Amino acid sequence: MIDFSLSENDQKILDYVRSEALVARKYARHYDENEHEFPPEALPEADQFPGVWGLMGERGEEDSGSSVIGMMVTMAETWGDYSVRMRKGRGVGLGNAALGAAGTPEQKEKWGHLLLSMAITEPGCGSDPSLVQTTAVLDEETDEWIINGEKIFVTTGCRADGVVLWATLDRSAGRAGIKSFLVEKETPGFVVAHKEKKLGIRADDTAAYVFQDCRIPRGNLLGGKEEIPKQGSGGFRGVMKTFNMTRPMTAAFGLGMSRAALDFTREQLEEAGVDLSYGAGVHGLSAAAAKFQELEALQEAAELTVARAAWMADHGMPNNLESSISKAKGGSGVRTITQGCIELLGAMGVSRDHLLEKWFRDVRITDIYEGTGQIQHMIIARTILDYSREQLS
Ligand SMILES: Cc1cc2nc3c(=O)[nH]c(=O)nc-3n(C[C@H](O)[C@H](O)[C@H](O)COP(=O)(O)OP(=O)(O)OC[C@H]3O[C@@H](n4cnc5c(N)ncnc54)[C@H](O)[C@@H]3O)c2cc1C
């Protein structure tokens, strides 16, 4: 039976994270308006918060699965502010998820403690990673890969200690020729070209990278398999597995912020005398209350899709379909919810005196990175209809 209820211990963890996140919220506007400043790794009030990792480490078998509590902690963090993400230590970047999914035990040991970004997107390659143009050529004499290419929109691109980079060994091989490589910062030929300017999540240091004759050791090929598999034999599917847990996590980022928007809207509506109590029946609700409850129901539904994908991961079940469902539902849901909250509050919704307009901007990314909403819908349709990539793309 699926059960998302939290143990007493997990509930304590969540309450703790929420109190820490509320402190981070005090700095939310500052890091939104000063896009080129890095949020410090620790808040000035850090000594009040010994860190959630210690508490997580004390969890036992009676507690919820680690993915389920992980999603809830993520939502609680971004409920405070998205910048809480930037304050996390090493080992939590998207590149770390790739290392965890595809790295050899030696590679995990060597690089697991670093903060790793993940660079797939290029000026001519976004939704379709088979178009990656960055090349990796083996120099047999020196036992080094020579990397050449350009990557854009790399999350935590400045802060990261290194990057898991997608490059092709053979452009004519399409997806099959694509491999992941680990490149550490300070490697000659690897330049952080600039920091991107964005609509939302402005505390995040999204960067562009350039690689020019950048030489890395042969052993930096993630997973170590140099041969190009036959088309459709599953080599590429292996690297895509990285996203089975990061997609629900991305939905969770957005849902934390849309939950914050709902909480703020509830407070303001109640202050204005709108009765939001449940049980009034459909004919007893004001238009504002009916709209608010619709948004709340959407939030709950989207959160449940995230919890389901996480619960399946905790139980060792394949969750590719459910991960895409959670990302699609979360990505579109958070937009509808934050826009609906602005509609309900009018001018207050767009005033920079409040954070609602920021949440509206910040959640927009949920439906873009790690596969857009349209791409998620395509994966869902393909899986349900049992179509191949060639039949539906
Ligand atoms: C803030 C931010 C952070 C990011 N972080 C990272 C990162 O860390 N690493 C990284 O590699 N990338 C990152 N990205 C890039 C992101 O993953 C891409 O923007 C995304 O995959 C979409 O690619 P694109 O922008 O090239 O759009 P395109 O692929 O050009 O798509 C444009 C539009 O067409 C739609 N579309 C495309 N193909 C289809 C299709 N077959 N059917 C229907 N519709 C389709 C898309 O959904 C979209 O609406 C980030 C982007 C942003 C904005």
The ligand as an SDF file (V2000), in Angstrom:
LIG
                    3D

 53 58  0  0  0  0  0  0  0  0999 V2000
   17.7770   28.7210  -15.5960 C   0  0  0  0  0  0  0  0  0  0  0  0
   18.1250   27.5550  -16.4580 C   0  0  0  0  0  0  0  0  0  0  0  0
   18.9650   26.5660  -15.9550 C   0  0  0  0  0  0  0  0  0  0  0  0
   19.3570   25.5010  -16.7630 C   0  0  0  0  0  0  0  0  0  0  0  0
   20.2190   24.5440  -16.2780 N   0  0  0  0  0  0  0  0  0  0  0  0
   20.7250   23.6110  -17.1090 C   0  0  0  0  0  0  0  0  0  0  0  0
   21.7720   22.7330  -16.6860 C   0  0  0  0  0  0  0  0  0  0  0  0
   22.1980   22.7390  -15.5340 O   0  0  0  0  0  0  0  0  0  0  0  0
   22.3090   21.8910  -17.6020 N   0  0  0  0  0  0  0  0  0  0  0  0
   21.8710   21.8400  -18.8910 C   0  0  0  0  0  0  0  0  0  0  0  0
   22.4110   21.0600  -19.6600 O   0  0  0  0  0  0  0  0  0  0  0  0
   20.8630   22.6350  -19.3150 N   0  0  0  0  0  0  0  0  0  0  0  0
   20.2850   23.5170  -18.4640 C   0  0  0  0  0  0  0  0  0  0  0  0
   19.3000   24.3630  -18.9070 N   0  0  0  0  0  0  0  0  0  0  0  0
   18.8220   24.2670  -20.2670 C   0  0  0  0  0  0  0  0  0  0  0  0
   17.4450   23.5900  -20.3680 C   0  0  0  0  0  0  0  0  0  0  0  0
   17.5450   22.2310  -20.0260 O   0  0  0  0  0  0  0  0  0  0  0  0
   16.9280   23.8200  -21.8010 C   0  0  0  0  0  0  0  0  0  0  0  0
   16.6050   25.1920  -21.8980 O   0  0  0  0  0  0  0  0  0  0  0  0
   15.7230   22.9600  -22.1190 C   0  0  0  0  0  0  0  0  0  0  0  0
   16.0930   21.6180  -22.2220 O   0  0  0  0  0  0  0  0  0  0  0  0
   15.0400   23.3760  -23.4120 C   0  0  0  0  0  0  0  0  0  0  0  0
   15.9560   23.5150  -24.4430 O   0  0  0  0  0  0  0  0  0  0  0  0
   15.9770   24.8350  -25.3390 P   0  0  0  0  0  0  0  0  0  0  0  0
   15.9740   25.9940  -24.4160 O   0  0  0  0  0  0  0  0  0  0  0  0
   17.0740   24.7120  -26.3120 O   0  0  0  0  0  0  0  0  0  0  0  0
   14.5870   24.8320  -26.0800 O   0  0  0  0  0  0  0  0  0  0  0  0
   14.1970   24.0350  -27.4080 P   0  0  0  0  0  0  0  0  0  0  0  0
   14.6270   22.6120  -27.3180 O   0  0  0  0  0  0  0  0  0  0  0  0
   14.6570   24.8130  -28.5740 O   0  0  0  0  0  0  0  0  0  0  0  0
   12.6290   24.0850  -27.3180 O   0  0  0  0  0  0  0  0  0  0  0  0
   11.8730   25.2650  -27.5690 C   0  0  0  0  0  0  0  0  0  0  0  0
   10.3980   24.9260  -27.3980 C   0  0  0  0  0  0  0  0  0  0  0  0
   10.0270   23.8680  -28.3070 O   0  0  0  0  0  0  0  0  0  0  0  0
    9.4590   22.7860  -27.5720 C   0  0  0  0  0  0  0  0  0  0  0  0
    9.8520   21.5060  -28.2020 N   0  0  0  0  0  0  0  0  0  0  0  0
   11.1070   21.1030  -28.5110 C   0  0  0  0  0  0  0  0  0  0  0  0
   11.0780   19.8730  -29.0670 N   0  0  0  0  0  0  0  0  0  0  0  0
    9.7840   19.4920  -29.0950 C   0  0  0  0  0  0  0  0  0  0  0  0
    9.0960   18.3210  -29.5430 C   0  0  0  0  0  0  0  0  0  0  0  0
    9.7430   17.2790  -30.0740 N   0  0  0  0  0  0  0  0  0  0  0  0
    7.7400   18.2710  -29.4100 N   0  0  0  0  0  0  0  0  0  0  0  0
    7.0610   19.3150  -28.8750 C   0  0  0  0  0  0  0  0  0  0  0  0
    7.6540   20.4570  -28.4450 N   0  0  0  0  0  0  0  0  0  0  0  0
    8.9800   20.5400  -28.5390 C   0  0  0  0  0  0  0  0  0  0  0  0
   10.0320   22.8920  -26.1940 C   0  0  0  0  0  0  0  0  0  0  0  0
    9.2190   22.2680  -25.2320 O   0  0  0  0  0  0  0  0  0  0  0  0
   10.0750   24.4160  -25.9980 C   0  0  0  0  0  0  0  0  0  0  0  0
    8.8040   24.8570  -25.6220 O   0  0  0  0  0  0  0  0  0  0  0  0
   18.8610   25.4080  -18.0960 C   0  0  0  0  0  0  0  0  0  0  0  0
   17.9920   26.3890  -18.5900 C   0  0  0  0  0  0  0  0  0  0  0  0
   17.6310   27.4490  -17.7940 C   0  0  0  0  0  0  0  0  0  0  0  0
   16.7100   28.5000  -18.3660 C   0  0  0  0  0  0  0  0  0  0  0  0
  1  2  1  0
  2  3  1  0
  2 52  2  0
  3  4  2  0
  4  5  1  0
  4 50  1  0
  5  6  2  0
  6  7  1  0
  6 13  1  0
  7  8  2  0
  7  9  1  0
  9 10  1  0
 10 11  2  0
 10 12  1  0
 12 13  2  0
 13 14  1  0
 14 15  1  0
 14 50  1  0
 15 16  1  0
 16 17  1  0
 16 18  1  0
 18 19  1  0
 18 20  1  0
 20 21  1  0
 20 22  1  0
 22 23  1  0
 23 24  1  0
 24 25  2  0
 24 26  1  0
 24 27  1  0
 27 28  1  0
 28 29  2  0
 28 30  1  0
 28 31  1  0
 31 32  1  0
 32 33  1  0
 33 34  1  0
 33 48  1  0
 34 35  1  0
 35 36  1  0
 35 46  1  0
 36 37  1  0
 36 45  1  0
 37 38  2  0
 38 39  1  0
 39 40  1  0
 39 45  2  0
 40 41  1  0
 40 42  2  0
 42 43  1  0
 43 44  2  0
 44 45  1  0
 46 47  1  0
 46 48  1  0
 48 49  1  0
 50 51  2  0
 51 52  1  0
 52 53  1  0
M  END
$$$$
